[in-house]
Amino acid sequence: MEQLARIEGDSFCLKKGSMDLYSAVCQAAENMTGEINKKKLALSIKGEPVFVDGDKNRMGQVFSNLLSNAVKYTPDGGSIRISVSDIKGNGVVTIEDTGIGIRKEELPLIFERFYRTDQSRNRKTGGAGIGLTIVKSIVEAHGGTIVAESKEESGSCFTVSIPKSGS
């Protein structure tokens, strides 16, 4: 809660510099290796170094949150695919899973503060319903966008787009 208040408050400032989205994604994945292996998930990361003007720690937080959700909501033996690319002056990161998905009517609400999908309201997955709100706030503070697509029982895909350095 405090973290969300700081990010949404006037005092929130990014420590921006040139950073590589591909490295940030790889670091987030490395930090999740234990959970990924425990669930026997197949993880693939494809792409190239893409440099943006960003806050390395905050963007790491974005990718850690999105990857954590993908791991949490993907059944044992499923897969997660991450790609990093340079598209029309933006660094674009896509995190796609074969998880439980999000119901169509809930998809527009997932970035709202305290919103949790019905499937996530249990002790096993926990959470306060602010992770995606924080993710969206950080991405937008970088001048970027985040889009979610999902199909129930087929998985979800989150696409983060951040303007490239010098763009």
C-alpha positions in Angstrom: 0.0 0.0 0.0 2.8 2.4 0.9 4.5 1.6 -2.3 1.4 2.4 -4.4 0.9 5.7 -2.5 4.6 6.7 -3.2 4.3 5.8 -6.9 1.0 7.7 -7.3 2.1 10.7 -5.1 3.7 13.9 -6.3 7.1 12.9 -4.7 7.5 9.9 -7.0 10.5 10.4 -9.3 12.3 8.0 -11.6 16.1 7.6 -11.6 16.2 7.4 -15.4 19.2 6.5 -17.5 20.0 4.3 -20.5 18.9 0.8 -19.7 18.5 -2.5 -21.6 15.1 -4.0 -21.4 16.4 -7.4 -22.4 18.9 -7.4 -19.5 16.1 -6.3 -17.1 13.8 -9.2 -18.3 16.7 -11.7 -18.0 17.4 -10.5 -14.4 13.7 -10.8 -13.4 13.7 -14.4 -14.9 16.9 -15.3 -13.1 15.3 -14.2 -9.8 12.3 -16.4 -10.4 14.3 -19.6 -11.4 13.4 -21.4 -8.2 9.7 -21.0 -8.6 9.8 -21.7 -12.4 11.7 -24.9 -11.8 9.5 -26.0 -8.9 6.4 -25.8 -11.2 8.4 -27.4 -14.1 7.5 -24.5 -16.4 9.2 -24.0 -19.8 10.6 -20.5 -20.0 11.9 -19.0 -23.2 13.3 -15.5 -23.6 13.9 -14.2 -27.1 15.0 -10.9 -28.5 17.8 -8.4 -28.5 19.1 -5.6 -26.4 16.8 -2.6 -26.6 17.9 0.5 -24.8 15.3 2.9 -23.4 15.5 5.9 -21.1 14.3 4.3 -17.9 14.6 3.6 -14.2 16.3 0.2 -14.1 15.0 -0.7 -10.7 11.4 0.3 -11.4 11.3 -1.5 -14.8 12.8 -4.5 -13.1 9.9 -4.3 -10.7 7.5 -4.3 -13.6 9.0 -7.4 -15.2 9.3 -9.2 -11.9 5.6 -8.6 -11.1 4.4 -9.7 -14.6 6.6 -12.8 -14.5 5.6 -13.6 -11.0 1.9 -13.5 -12.0 2.6 -15.6 -15.0 4.3 -18.2 -12.8 1.6 -18.0 -10.2 -1.3 -18.5 -12.6 0.3 -21.1 -15.0 -0.3 -24.7 -14.0 2.6 -27.1 -13.5 4.2 -28.1 -16.8 3.0 -25.0 -18.6 5.0 -22.4 -20.5 6.0 -18.8 -20.4 7.3 -17.0 -23.4 9.0 -13.6 -23.2 10.1 -11.5 -26.1 12.0 -8.2 -26.3 12.0 -6.2 -29.5 12.4 -2.8 -31.1 9.2 -1.8 -32.8 8.7 1.7 -34.3 10.9 3.6 -31.8 9.7 1.7 -28.8 11.2 -1.1 -26.7 8.4 -3.8 -26.5 8.4 -6.6 -24.0 5.7 -9.3 -24.3 5.1 -11.9 -21.5 2.8 -14.6 -22.6 1.8 -17.7 -20.5 -0.3 -20.8 -20.8 -2.1 -20.1 -17.5 -5.7 -19.9 -16.4 -6.4 -16.7 -18.2 -8.7 -13.9 -17.3 -12.4 -13.7 -18.0 -13.3 -11.3 -20.8 -15.5 -9.2 -18.6 -12.7 -8.9 -16.0 -9.9 -7.9 -18.4 -10.7 -4.1 -18.5 -10.6 -4.1 -14.6 -7.3 -5.8 -13.9 -5.2 -2.6 -13.7 -7.6 -1.0 -11.2 -6.5 -0.6 -7.6 -7.5 -3.5 -5.3 -9.2 -5.4 -8.2 -8.6 -9.2 -8.1 -10.1 -11.8 -10.4 -12.3 -14.4 -8.8 -9.8 -17.1 -9.4 -7.1 -15.3 -7.4 -9.2 -14.8 -4.3 -7.7 -17.6 -2.2 -5.0 -18.1 0.3 -2.7 -20.0 -2.0 -2.1 -17.1 -4.4 -2.7 -14.2 -2.0 -2.0 -10.6 -3.0 -3.6 -7.3 -2.3 -4.8 -6.5 -5.8 -2.3 -3.6 -6.3 0.5 -5.3 -8.3 -0.9 -4.5 -11.7 -1.9 -1.0 -10.6 1.8 -0.4 -9.6 3.0 -1.9 -12.9 0.7 0.4 -14.9 1.8 3.4 -12.9 5.5 2.7 -13.5 5.0 2.0 -17.2 3.0 5.2 -17.7 5.6 7.2 -15.7 8.0 6.2 -18.4 5.7 7.5 -21.1 4.8 3.9 -22.0 1.8 1.7 -22.3 0.8 -1.7 -21.0 -1.9 -3.9 -22.7 -3.3 -7.2 -21.5 -4.9 -9.8 -23.7 -6.3 -13.1 -22.3 -8.5 -16.0 -23.1 -9.9 -17.9 -20.2 -8.2 -21.3 -19.7 -5.7 -20.5 -22.5 -3.4 -18.0 -20.9 -2.6 -14.3 -20.9 -0.3 -11.9 -22.7 1.0 -8.6 -21.3 2.7 -6.2 -23.7 4.8 -3.3 -22.3 5.9 -0.6 -24.7 8.5 2.0 -23.6 9.8 4.8 -25.8 13.4 4.2 -26.8 16.3 6.4 -25.7 16.5 9.5 -27.9 13.0 8.9 -29.4 
